[in-house]
């Protein structure tokens, strides 16, 4: 049985920065996709309405935010992405 999480984030109200943020997300690295799937995230959607971002995640039974955070801390590619964002 999968679960769904819906998260929101308010971006800075800066059209140039938001456009840059969107461009980066058009070219997500393959390694980042791998870490998402490995964590038990089965599907991920991101929507933007003005400066509010919505992320909807479908996750497997074994998904844990704590485990995902720990794995991300140990993953060089994910850390590079996080620092960029």
N, C-alpha and C positions, 0 to 999 in steps of 0.2 A: 504494500500500500504506500503510495507516495503522499507527500505533504506539500503544501504550497505556502510560501512566505512572500509577503508584499512589503517592500521597503521603499522609503522615500528619502530624498536628499535635496536640499535647496542649494543650487549653485549660485555663485556670485553673479550679480546682475550686471554682466559685462558681455555684450553681444560678441565681441571679438574672441574672448576666452571661451565662450560656449561653442562658437564655430570651430575653434581649434580642438576643443574637447571632443566634439562630434567627429571631426576628421580622424583623430587618433582611434576612435572606436570603430571606424570603418575598416581598419587594418589591424585587428587584434592578432597578436602573435600566436602561432600554433601551440607553443608551450603553455600559453595562458589557457587555451581551450582544454589542453590535456589536464591541467591542474583542476579545472572546473569539473570535468567529467570524473576524474579520480576521486574527488571529494564527495561524490554522490549527487551532484547537481545534474538532473536529467534534462532540464530545459530551462532556459534563461531568456527573458525578454526585458528590454529597456525602452522606456518611453520618456519623452521630454515634452512638458507643457509649460511654456514660458521658462522660468528658472527652476521649476520643480521637476526632478527626475524620479521616475517610478521604476523599480526593478521587481519583476515577478519571477520567482524561482520555484520550479517543481523539483523536489528532492526525494531521494530514496529513504528508506527507513533508517539506514546507517549514517545519514548525514548529521553532522554536528558543526555548529558555528565555531566551537572551541577547537575541534580537530582541524577544521579548514584553516583557521587562523594560525595554528601551530605549523601546519604543512606549508603555508604561505611564507612564514618567517624563514623557513629553511630552503625555499626555492628562489634561486638567484633571478630567474626571469620574472617571476611574480614581483619580487622586490624592486626590480628595475621599473616595472610597469607602475607599481604603487608610488614610487618616488616621482615618476613622470606625472602621474595624475595629481 
